[in-house]
Amino acid sequence: QHKTHVRKGTTIPYLIHLQEVTTLLFRMKASTEQVCAGYLHDTLEDTLYTPQELLDDFGQEIYDLVDFCSEDMQTKGPAHSPDTWKRRKKGVLEKAKTATIDQLVVLFADKYCNLNSFVREKIEEGDNFWDRFNGPSEEQYWFYSSLGATFKRELGNDKKYTTLLQEYDDKIMHLWPAKHLD
């Protein structure tokens, strides 16, 4: 479903992101279902694949993980509308507050890999790379740092996530250094 897609504003095939997410999930010792959900996590948002097809093809557990990682399609609007960006991100933050560890691990892998891409793009292009996104840099900071707090609270007691949580914070500090000068 993603074979012709590219990362927003780049020529990088979207499948690279999916490979990065699933590689991270392997590193996190995730279950087979979580890894499969990592491959499929944006399918409902970004393709014509329907929720029923996903459920029929992959079963309830994978469907539930992908559905959890998907933003609210009823408020999304055409072409990932900037008008609904903050509302959609608030929805992700609310879902994350009551998520299971299995759900959070898949969400974490996706957001960690997004931050990793942002760091690469900032190094290559400077701060202008933010212009391609619906949410401006300050809003992105709010979203990713808020999620980071949830990840730390829910995953931080498990030593297998300690290094990855620190790396997540390091990426935020690289992207928004002025926020960390205090």
FENFENUR-V765204 format. One record per helix or strand of 2 or more residues. SS is the DSSP state (A for helix, B for strand). FROM is the first residue (numbers start at 1). TO is the last residue. If there is no record, write none. Layout:
BEGIN
ss=SS from=FROM to=TO
ss=SS from=FROM to=TO
END
This chain:
BEGIN
ss=A from=14 to=27
ss=A from=32 to=40
ss=A from=43 to=46
ss=A from=51 to=58
ss=A from=60 to=69
ss=A from=82 to=97
ss=A from=101 to=132
ss=A from=137 to=155
ss=A from=159 to=175
ss=A from=177 to=180
END
